[in-house]
């Protein structure tokens, strides 16, 4: 094996769970390179010293094929319709560009994290592929929407199938099938990510510390709450800002210490309303988390797993459907509670937070933490070892 290509969607989560595996390859003398969407992800990978391929295809989806971005998509066909994949010309170019990128990388192994055109490129070029997946993104996993989706939602699968036929590849029945490779690995635990396919490997939580740990002196005997709001603004609106406004209002003048972790600049009006018992820090690492009594966050996959690993209950305010899935699962396994955005008052948020300080919540999540520790998951090293076996088998 000489070169591994990582195709990522975007955001911080895929970086945190794939860079540790990339480092395993590099330690073995194997070159790696990445593709990711979004300036933040590109710059972060570059700061970590990892090569990034730039997606410079000028073609964009036609306006008449776009549907408005929305937080509560029902399945991946609906989600990718928001990305412009209803436009066949754009989607065909999107796939061609990815095939060309992988060819230029001279990759002999593909790792895809929510990157269907990377999986297609691997199939077209005959390169073995690993899909990093979650339950709600896998064809045999628990679905994103816990109910019956509405009728007549947009579907991009017919467009994709036209493209697959042009490359003489088998058709798919839904987009979740392109979140699967020759080997599927969930960087998670089966409690959070149940998948009804025993070929899927649960590697356990995979993450990395990005920053130097802050020294946080919490007052003796006082409750400590860590808040991670995610992005202040995203395609769903001002989700992070709404969360922080609710937190500031709920905990003002209360006998708790609240630490908000965000590297984004906050509006002056919001900073003026920041209570004295709330401290804002630019970053946090997982090993900070165990110092706190409660973790309020946006329901991200990595945040959920960090809370489990550190034995801290989560109060989640999920800002889109995948995070709602995570929040529902966390509640189902006894690791936390959730509230939907814009459905609660500050008094409700404070009351539920205080209720979650009861020992039963901490005890349940600590029992789960201890159970996970005893399994001795391999994490990034396990992904690397399976990748070597896959590539060796492919060469035979």
DRENDO-1510 file (C-alpha; in Angstrom, 1 decimal, always signed):
<recs>
REC; n; res; u; v; w
REC; 1; UNK; +0.0; +0.0; +0.0 .
REC; 2; UNK; +1.4; +3.4; -1.0 .
REC; 3; UNK; -1.3; +6.0; -0.8 .
REC; 4; UNK; -4.7; +6.3; +1.0 .
REC; 5; UNK; -7.2; +8.9; -0.1 .
REC; 6; UNK; -9.7; +10.1; +2.5 .
REC; 7; UNK; -13.0; +11.6; +1.1 .
REC; 8; UNK; -14.8; +13.5; +3.8 .
REC; 9; UNK; -18.1; +15.5; +3.7 .
REC; 10; UNK; -17.4; +18.6; +5.8 .
REC; 11; UNK; -17.2; +19.9; +9.4 .
REC; 12; UNK; -15.2; +19.0; +12.4 .
REC; 13; UNK; -16.6; +15.6; +13.2 .
REC; 14; UNK; -15.2; +13.7; +10.1 .
REC; 15; UNK; -11.8; +15.3; +10.7 .
REC; 16; UNK; -11.6; +14.2; +14.4 .
REC; 17; UNK; -12.6; +10.6; +13.6 .
REC; 18; UNK; -10.4; +10.1; +10.5 .
REC; 19; UNK; -7.2; +12.0; +11.2 .
REC; 20; UNK; -6.1; +9.5; +13.9 .
REC; 21; UNK; -6.4; +6.7; +11.3 .
REC; 22; UNK; -4.5; +8.8; +8.8 .
REC; 23; UNK; -1.7; +9.2; +11.3 .
REC; 24; UNK; -1.6; +5.3; +11.7 .
REC; 25; UNK; -1.0; +5.1; +7.9 .
REC; 26; UNK; +1.7; +7.8; +8.1 .
REC; 27; UNK; +3.5; +6.0; +10.9 .
REC; 28; UNK; +3.7; +2.9; +8.6 .
REC; 29; UNK; +5.2; +5.0; +5.9 .
REC; 30; UNK; +2.1; +5.2; +3.8 .
REC; 31; UNK; +1.1; +8.5; +2.2 .
REC; 32; UNK; -2.3; +10.0; +2.8 .
REC; 33; UNK; -4.3; +12.8; +1.3 .
REC; 34; UNK; -7.8; +14.3; +1.9 .
REC; 35; UNK; -10.7; +16.0; +0.2 .
REC; 36; UNK; -13.2; +17.9; +2.4 .
REC; 37; UNK; -15.8; +20.6; +1.8 .
REC; 38; UNK; -15.7; +24.0; +3.5 .
REC; 39; UNK; -12.9; +26.5; +4.2 .
REC; 40; UNK; -12.8; +25.6; +7.9 .
REC; 41; UNK; -12.1; +21.9; +7.2 .
REC; 42; UNK; -9.5; +22.6; +4.5 .
REC; 43; UNK; -7.6; +25.0; +6.7 .
REC; 44; UNK; -7.7; +22.7; +9.7 .
REC; 45; UNK; -6.3; +19.7; +7.8 .
REC; 46; UNK; -3.6; +21.9; +6.3 .
REC; 47; UNK; -2.7; +23.2; +9.8 .
REC; 48; UNK; -2.3; +19.5; +10.8 .
REC; 49; UNK; +0.2; +19.1; +8.0 .
REC; 50; UNK; -2.1; +16.9; +5.9 .
REC; 51; UNK; -2.3; +17.3; +2.0 .
REC; 52; UNK; -5.7; +18.4; +0.8 .
REC; 53; UNK; -7.0; +18.2; -2.8 .
REC; 54; UNK; -9.0; +21.2; -3.9 .
REC; 55; UNK; -12.3; +20.6; -5.5 .
REC; 56; UNK; -12.1; +23.2; -8.3 .
REC; 57; UNK; -15.0; +22.1; -10.5 .
REC; 58; UNK; -16.8; +25.3; -11.6 .
REC; 59; UNK; -20.1; +23.6; -12.3 .
REC; 60; UNK; -22.9; +24.4; -9.7 .
REC; 61; UNK; -26.4; +23.0; -9.4 .
REC; 62; UNK; -29.0; +24.8; -11.5 .
REC; 63; UNK; -31.4; +27.0; -9.5 .
REC; 64; UNK; -34.5; +25.1; -10.7 .
REC; 65; UNK; -33.1; +21.9; -9.2 .
REC; 66; UNK; -32.4; +23.2; -5.8 .
REC; 67; UNK; -34.6; +22.8; -2.7 .
REC; 68; UNK; -34.1; +25.0; +0.3 .
REC; 69; UNK; -31.7; +23.7; +3.0 .
REC; 70; UNK; -33.5; +22.6; +6.1 .
REC; 71; UNK; -32.5; +21.0; +9.4 .
REC; 72; UNK; -35.0; +18.2; +9.4 .
REC; 73; UNK; -34.4; +16.0; +6.4 .
REC; 74; UNK; -36.1; +12.6; +6.4 .
REC; 75; UNK; -33.5; +10.3; +4.6 .
REC; 76; UNK; -30.4; +10.7; +2.5 .
REC; 77; UNK; -32.3; +11.1; -0.7 .
REC; 78; UNK; -33.9; +14.2; +0.8 .
REC; 79; UNK; -30.6; +15.4; +2.3 .
REC; 80; UNK; -28.7; +15.1; -1.0 .
REC; 81; UNK; -31.5; +16.9; -2.9 .
REC; 82; UNK; -30.6; +19.9; -0.8 .
REC; 83; UNK; -27.0; +19.5; -2.0 .
REC; 84; UNK; -28.1; +19.9; -5.7 .
REC; 85; UNK; -28.0; +16.2; -6.8 .
REC; 86; UNK; -31.4; +16.5; -8.5 .
REC; 87; UNK; -29.4; +18.3; -11.3 .
REC; 88; UNK; -28.0; +15.5; -13.5 .
REC; 89; UNK; -25.5; +17.7; -15.2 .
REC; 90; UNK; -24.1; +18.9; -11.9 .
REC; 91; UNK; -24.1; +15.4; -10.4 .
REC; 92; UNK; -22.4; +13.8; -13.4 .
REC; 93; UNK; -19.6; +16.5; -13.2 .
REC; 94; UNK; -19.4; +16.0; -9.4 .
REC; 95; UNK; -18.7; +12.3; -9.9 .
REC; 96; UNK; -16.3; +12.8; -12.8 .
REC; 97; UNK; -14.3; +15.4; -10.8 .
REC; 98; UNK; -14.0; +13.0; -7.9 .
REC; 99; UNK; -12.8; +10.1; -10.2 .
REC; 100; UNK; -10.2; +12.5; -11.7 .
REC; 101; UNK; -9.1; +13.6; -8.2 .
REC; 102; UNK; -8.7; +10.0; -7.0 .
REC; 103; UNK; -6.8; +9.1; -10.2 .
REC; 104; UNK; -4.4; +12.0; -9.7 .
REC; 105; UNK; -3.8; +11.0; -6.1 .
REC; 106; UNK; -2.7; +7.5; -7.3 .
REC; 107; UNK; -4.6; +6.0; -4.4 .
REC; 108; UNK; -4.7; +2.3; -3.8 .
REC; 109; UNK; -7.1; +2.5; -0.9 .
REC; 110; UNK; -10.1; +4.7; -0.3 .
REC; 111; UNK; -11.6; +5.8; +3.0 .
REC; 112; UNK; -15.0; +7.6; +2.6 .
REC; 113; UNK; -16.9; +9.4; +5.3 .
REC; 114; UNK; -20.3; +10.5; +4.1 .
REC; 115; UNK; -18.9; +10.9; +0.6 .
REC; 116; UNK; -21.0; +9.0; -2.0 .
REC; 117; UNK; -19.1; +10.2; -5.0 .
REC; 118; UNK; -15.9; +8.9; -3.4 .
REC; 119; UNK; -17.4; +5.5; -3.1 .
REC; 120; UNK; -18.5; +5.7; -6.8 .
REC; 121; UNK; -15.0; +6.7; -7.8 .
REC; 122; UNK; -13.6; +3.7; -5.9 .
REC; 123; UNK; -16.0; +1.3; -7.8 .
REC; 124; UNK; -15.2; +2.9; -11.2 .
REC; 125; UNK; -11.4; +2.6; -10.6 .
REC; 126; UNK; -11.5; -0.8; -8.9 .
REC; 127; UNK; -9.9; +0.5; -5.7 .
REC; 128; UNK; -10.8; -1.2; -2.4 .
REC; 129; UNK; -12.9; +1.1; -0.2 .
REC; 130; UNK; -13.7; +1.6; +3.5 .
REC; 131; UNK; -16.8; +3.5; +4.5 .
REC; 132; UNK; -16.8; +5.2; +7.9 .
REC; 133; UNK; -20.5; +5.2; +8.8 .
REC; 134; UNK; -23.1; +5.7; +11.4 .
REC; 135; UNK; -26.4; +3.8; +12.0 .
REC; 136; UNK; -28.6; +6.5; +10.5 .
REC; 137; UNK; -26.4; +6.7; +7.4 .
REC; 138; UNK; -26.2; +3.0; +6.6 .
REC; 139; UNK; -28.7; +1.0; +4.6 .
REC; 140; UNK; -29.0; -1.6; +7.4 .
REC; 141; UNK; -28.9; +0.9; +10.2 .
REC; 142; UNK; -31.7; +2.5; +12.2 .
REC; 143; UNK; -33.3; +5.1; +9.9 .
REC; 144; UNK; -32.8; +8.9; +10.4 .
REC; 145; UNK; -36.5; +9.5; +10.9 .
REC; 146; UNK; -38.2; +7.5; +13.6 .
REC; 147; UNK; -41.5; +7.3; +11.9 .
REC; 148; UNK; -43.1; +7.3; +8.4 .
REC; 149; UNK; -41.6; +10.0; +6.2 .
REC; 150; UNK; -44.1; +12.2; +4.2 .
REC; 151; UNK; -45.0; +11.2; +0.7 .
REC; 152; UNK; -43.5; +12.7; -2.4 .
REC; 153; UNK; -40.2; +13.8; -1.0 .
REC; 154; UNK; -37.5; +14.5; -3.5 .
REC; 155; UNK; -35.3; +11.5; -4.5 .
REC; 156; UNK; -31.9; +11.8; -6.1 .
REC; 157; UNK; -31.4; +8.0; -6.5 .
REC; 158; UNK; -32.9; +8.0; -10.1 .
REC; 159; UNK; -30.3; +10.6; -11.1 .
REC; 160; UNK; -27.5; +8.7; -9.5 .
REC; 161; UNK; -28.6; +5.5; -11.2 .
REC; 162; UNK; -28.4; +7.1; -14.6 .
REC; 163; UNK; -24.8; +7.9; -13.8 .
REC; 164; UNK; -24.1; +4.5; -12.4 .
REC; 165; UNK; -25.4; +2.9; -15.5 .
REC; 166; UNK; -23.1; +5.0; -17.6 .
REC; 167; UNK; -20.2; +3.5; -15.7 .
REC; 168; UNK; -21.7; +0.0; -16.0 .
REC; 169; UNK; -22.1; -0.2; -12.2 .
REC; 170; UNK; -25.1; -1.8; -10.3 .
REC; 171; UNK; -28.0; +0.5; -9.5 .
REC; 172; UNK; -29.0; +1.4; -5.9 .
REC; 173; UNK; -32.4; +1.7; -4.3 .
REC; 174; UNK; -31.5; +4.6; -2.0 .
REC; 175; UNK; -28.6; +6.8; -1.2 .
REC; 176; UNK; -27.7; +5.1; +2.0 .
REC; 177; UNK; -26.2; +2.3; -0.1 .
REC; 178; UNK; -23.5; +4.7; -1.2 .
REC; 179; UNK; -22.4; +5.1; +2.4 .
REC; 180; UNK; -21.1; +1.5; +2.2 .
REC; 181; UNK; -17.8; +0.3; +0.8 .
REC; 182; UNK; -16.0; -3.0; +0.6 .
REC; 183; UNK; -15.7; -2.7; +4.3 .
REC; 184; UNK; -17.9; -0.7; +6.6 .
REC; 185; UNK; -16.7; +0.6; +10.0 .
REC; 186; UNK; -18.6; +2.5; +12.6 .
REC; 187; UNK; -16.4; +4.7; +14.8 .
REC; 188; UNK; -18.8; +4.1; +17.6 .
REC; 189; UNK; -20.5; +1.5; +19.8 .
REC; 190; UNK; -23.5; -0.6; +18.9 .
REC; 191; UNK; -25.7; +1.0; +21.7 .
REC; 192; UNK; -25.4; +4.4; +20.0 .
REC; 193; UNK; -25.2; +3.1; +16.4 .
REC; 194; UNK; -27.1; -0.2; +16.0 .
REC; 195; UNK; -26.7; -1.7; +12.5 .
REC; 196; UNK; -28.3; -4.9; +11.5 .
REC; 197; UNK; -25.4; -6.3; +9.5 .
REC; 198; UNK; -22.8; -8.3; +11.3 .
REC; 199; UNK; -20.2; -7.4; +8.6 .
REC; 200; UNK; -20.1; -3.9; +9.9 .
REC; 201; UNK; -17.3; -3.4; +12.4 .
REC; 202; UNK; -17.8; -1.2; +15.5 .
REC; 203; UNK; -14.3; +0.2; +16.2 .
REC; 204; UNK; -15.3; +2.1; +19.3 .
REC; 205; UNK; -15.0; +5.9; +19.7 .
REC; 206; UNK; -12.3; +7.6; +17.6 .
REC; 207; UNK; -11.3; +11.1; +18.3 .
REC; 208; UNK; -8.3; +13.3; +19.0 .
REC; 209; UNK; -7.4; +16.3; +21.1 .
REC; 210; UNK; -6.9; +19.3; +18.9 .
REC; 211; UNK; -5.8; +21.9; +21.5 .
REC; 212; UNK; -3.8; +22.3; +24.7 .
REC; 213; UNK; -6.1; +21.6; +27.6 .
REC; 214; UNK; -7.3; +24.7; +29.4 .
REC; 215; UNK; -6.8; +25.0; +33.2 .
REC; 216; UNK; -10.3; +25.3; +34.6 .
REC; 217; UNK; -10.6; +26.0; +38.2 .
REC; 218; UNK; -14.2; +25.3; +39.2 .
REC; 219; UNK; -15.3; +26.5; +42.6 .
REC; 220; UNK; -15.3; +23.8; +45.2 .
REC; 221; UNK; -18.7; +22.2; +45.7 .
REC; 222; UNK; -20.3; +24.2; +42.8 .
REC; 223; UNK; -22.0; +22.5; +39.9 .
REC; 224; UNK; -20.0; +22.8; +36.6 .
REC; 225; UNK; -21.8; +22.7; +33.2 .
REC; 226; UNK; -19.9; +22.6; +29.9 .
REC; 227; UNK; -21.7; +24.0; +26.9 .
REC; 228; UNK; -20.7; +23.3; +23.3 .
REC; 229; UNK; -23.2; +25.0; +20.9 .
REC; 230; UNK; -21.6; +24.0; +17.6 .
REC; 231; UNK; -21.6; +26.6; +14.9 .
REC; 232; UNK; -23.3; +29.9; +15.6 .
REC; 233; UNK; -25.0; +29.9; +12.2 .
REC; 234; UNK; -25.4; +27.1; +9.7 .
REC; 235; UNK; -27.9; +26.1; +7.0 .
REC; 236; UNK; -30.5; +25.6; +9.7 .
REC; 237; UNK; -30.3; +29.2; +10.9 .
REC; 238; UNK; -28.8; +30.8; +14.0 .
REC; 239; UNK; -28.8; +27.4; +15.9 .
REC; 240; UNK; -25.8; +28.1; +18.1 .
REC; 241; UNK; -26.8; +31.6; +18.9 .
REC; 242; UNK; -30.3; +30.4; +19.9 .
REC; 243; UNK; -28.7; +27.8; +22.2 .
REC; 244; UNK; -26.4; +30.3; +23.9 .
REC; 245; UNK; -29.2; +32.9; +24.4 .
REC; 246; UNK; -31.2; +30.2; +26.1 .
REC; 247; UNK; -28.2; +29.1; +28.3 .
REC; 248; UNK; -27.4; +32.7; +29.3 .
REC; 249; UNK; -31.0; +33.4; +30.3 .
REC; 250; UNK; -31.4; +30.0; +32.1 .
REC; 251; UNK; -28.3; +30.2; +34.3 .
REC; 252; UNK; -27.9; +33.9; +35.0 .
REC; 253; UNK; -27.4; +34.5; +38.8 .
REC; 254; UNK; -27.6; +30.8; +39.5 .
REC; 255; UNK; -25.1; +29.0; +41.8 .
REC; 256; UNK; -23.5; +27.1; +38.9 .
REC; 257; UNK; -20.4; +27.6; +36.9 .
REC; 258; UNK; -21.0; +27.5; +33.1 .
REC; 259; UNK; -18.2; +27.2; +30.6 .
REC; 260; UNK; -19.1; +27.8; +27.0 .
REC; 261; UNK; -16.6; +26.4; +24.4 .
REC; 262; UNK; -16.7; +28.3; +21.1 .
REC; 263; UNK; -14.0; +29.7; +18.8 .
REC; 264; UNK; -16.5; +31.8; +16.9 .
REC; 265; UNK; -16.8; +35.6; +17.5 .
REC; 266; UNK; -20.1; +36.3; +19.4 .
REC; 267; UNK; -22.3; +39.3; +18.6 .
REC; 268; UNK; -21.6; +42.3; +20.9 .
REC; 269; UNK; -25.3; +42.2; +22.1 .
REC; 270; UNK; -24.9; +38.6; +23.2 .
REC; 271; UNK; -21.6; +39.2; +25.0 .
REC; 272; UNK; -23.3; +42.1; +26.9 .
REC; 273; UNK; -25.9; +39.7; +28.2 .
REC; 274; UNK; -23.3; +37.1; +29.3 .
REC; 275; UNK; -23.8; +36.4; +33.0 .
REC; 276; UNK; -20.9; +36.7; +35.4 .
REC; 277; UNK; -21.0; +33.0; +36.2 .
REC; 278; UNK; -20.5; +32.1; +32.5 .
REC; 279; UNK; -17.0; +31.8; +31.1 .
REC; 280; UNK; -16.2; +31.6; +27.4 .
REC; 281; UNK; -13.2; +29.6; +26.2 .
REC; 282; UNK; -12.2; +29.1; +22.6 .
REC; 283; UNK; -11.8; +25.3; +22.7 .
REC; 284; UNK; -12.1; +22.2; +24.8 .
REC; 285; UNK; -10.7; +18.8; +24.7 .
REC; 286; UNK; -12.4; +15.6; +25.7 .
REC; 287; UNK; -10.2; +15.2; +28.8 .
REC; 288; UNK; -11.7; +18.5; +30.1 .
REC; 289; UNK; -15.1; +17.0; +30.1 .
REC; 290; UNK; -14.8; +14.7; +33.1 .
REC; 291; UNK; -14.5; +17.8; +35.4 .
REC; 292; UNK; -18.1; +18.8; +34.7 .
REC; 293; UNK; -21.4; +17.6; +36.1 .
REC; 294; UNK; -23.4; +18.1; +32.9 .
REC; 295; UNK; -22.6; +18.5; +29.2 .
REC; 296; UNK; -25.1; +20.6; +27.1 .
REC; 297; UNK; -24.4; +20.3; +23.4 .
REC; 298; UNK; -25.9; +20.2; +19.9 .
REC; 299; UNK; -26.2; +16.4; +19.6 .
REC; 300; UNK; -23.1; +15.9; +17.4 .
REC; 301; UNK; -21.9; +12.3; +17.0 .
REC; 302; UNK; -18.5; +13.0; +18.5 .
REC; 303; UNK; -19.9; +15.0; +21.4 .
REC; 304; UNK; -22.2; +12.1; +22.3 .
REC; 305; UNK; -19.4; +9.6; +22.3 .
REC; 306; UNK; -17.1; +12.0; +24.3 .
REC; 307; UNK; -19.7; +12.3; +27.0 .
REC; 308; UNK; -20.1; +8.6; +27.2 .
REC; 309; UNK; -16.3; +8.1; +27.4 .
REC; 310; UNK; -16.0; +10.6; +30.2 .
REC; 311; UNK; -19.1; +9.4; +32.1 .
REC; 312; UNK; -20.9; +12.7; +32.0 .
REC; 313; UNK; -24.7; +13.0; +31.3 .
REC; 314; UNK; -25.7; +14.9; +28.1 .
REC; 315; UNK; -28.5; +17.4; +27.7 .
REC; 316; UNK; -28.8; +17.7; +23.9 .
REC; 317; UNK; -30.5; +20.4; +21.8 .
REC; 318; UNK; -30.1; +18.8; +18.4 .
REC; 319; UNK; -29.9; +21.3; +15.5 .
REC; 320; UNK; -30.7; +18.9; +12.6 .
REC; 321; UNK; -32.0; +15.4; +11.9 .
REC; 322; UNK; -28.8; +13.4; +12.3 .
REC; 323; UNK; -28.2; +15.0; +15.7 .
REC; 324; UNK; -31.8; +14.4; +16.7 .
REC; 325; UNK; -31.2; +10.7; +15.9 .
REC; 326; UNK; -28.1; +10.8; +18.1 .
REC; 327; UNK; -30.1; +12.5; +20.9 .
REC; 328; UNK; -32.9; +10.0; +20.7 .
REC; 329; UNK; -30.4; +7.1; +20.9 .
REC; 330; UNK; -28.6; +8.7; +23.8 .
REC; 331; UNK; -31.8; +9.0; +25.7 .
REC; 332; UNK; -32.8; +5.4; +24.8 .
REC; 333; UNK; -29.5; +4.1; +26.3 .
REC; 334; UNK; -29.8; +6.2; +29.4 .
REC; 335; UNK; -26.9; +8.6; +28.6 .
REC; 336; UNK; -28.9; +11.8; +28.5 .
REC; 337; UNK; -32.0; +13.9; +27.7 .
REC; 338; UNK; -32.9; +16.1; +24.8 .
REC; 339; UNK; -35.0; +19.2; +24.0 .
REC; 340; UNK; -35.8; +20.3; +20.5 .
REC; 341; UNK; -34.6; +23.8; +19.5 .
REC; 342; UNK; -37.0; +26.7; +20.2 .
REC; 343; UNK; -39.5; +24.5; +22.1 .
REC; 344; UNK; -38.6; +25.5; +25.6 .
REC; 345; UNK; -38.3; +28.4; +28.0 .
REC; 346; UNK; -35.2; +29.3; +30.0 .
REC; 347; UNK; -36.9; +28.1; +33.1 .
REC; 348; UNK; -37.6; +24.7; +31.5 .
REC; 349; UNK; -33.9; +24.5; +30.4 .
REC; 350; UNK; -32.7; +25.3; +33.9 .
REC; 351; UNK; -35.2; +22.9; +35.6 .
REC; 352; UNK; -34.2; +20.0; +33.4 .
REC; 353; UNK; -30.5; +20.7; +33.9 .
REC; 354; UNK; -30.9; +20.7; +37.6 .
REC; 355; UNK; -33.0; +17.5; +37.5 .
REC; 356; UNK; -30.3; +15.8; +35.5 .
REC; 357; UNK; -27.8; +16.3; +38.3 .
REC; 358; UNK; -29.5; +13.6; +40.2 .
REC; 359; UNK; -27.2; +10.6; +40.7 .
REC; 360; UNK; -29.3; +8.2; +38.5 .
REC; 361; UNK; -28.2; +10.0; +35.3 .
REC; 362; UNK; -24.5; +10.1; +36.2 .
REC; 363; UNK; -24.7; +6.4; +37.4 .
REC; 364; UNK; -26.2; +5.2; +34.1 .
REC; 365; UNK; -23.7; +6.9; +31.9 .
REC; 366; UNK; -20.8; +5.8; +34.1 .
REC; 367; UNK; -22.0; +2.2; +33.8 .
REC; 368; UNK; -22.0; +2.6; +30.1 .
REC; 369; UNK; -18.5; +4.2; +30.1 .
REC; 370; UNK; -17.2; +1.2; +32.1 .
REC; 371; UNK; -18.8; -1.3; +29.8 .
REC; 372; UNK; -17.2; +0.4; +26.8 .
REC; 373; UNK; -13.8; +0.5; +28.5 .
REC; 374; UNK; -13.9; -3.3; +29.1 .
REC; 375; UNK; -14.4; -4.0; +25.5 .
REC; 376; UNK; -11.0; -2.7; +24.5 .
REC; 377; UNK; -12.0; -1.3; +21.2 .
REC; 378; UNK; -9.1; -0.7; +18.8 .
REC; 379; UNK; -10.3; +2.6; +17.4 .
REC; 380; UNK; -8.0; +4.1; +14.7 .
REC; 381; UNK; -5.5; +1.3; +15.0 .
REC; 382; UNK; -8.3; -1.3; +14.4 .
REC; 383; UNK; -9.3; +0.7; +11.2 .
REC; 384; UNK; -5.7; +0.6; +10.0 .
REC; 385; UNK; -5.3; -3.1; +10.6 .
REC; 386; UNK; -8.5; -3.9; +8.7 .
REC; 387; UNK; -7.4; -1.6; +5.9 .
REC; 388; UNK; -4.2; -3.5; +5.5 .
REC; 389; UNK; -6.0; -6.8; +5.4 .
REC; 390; UNK; -8.5; -5.4; +2.8 .
REC; 391; UNK; -5.8; -4.0; +0.5 .
REC; 392; UNK; -3.7; -7.3; +0.8 .
REC; 393; UNK; -6.8; -9.4; -0.1 .
REC; 394; UNK; -7.5; -7.1; -3.0 .
REC; 395; UNK; -4.0; -7.6; -4.4 .
REC; 396; UNK; -4.3; -11.4; -4.5 .
</recs>
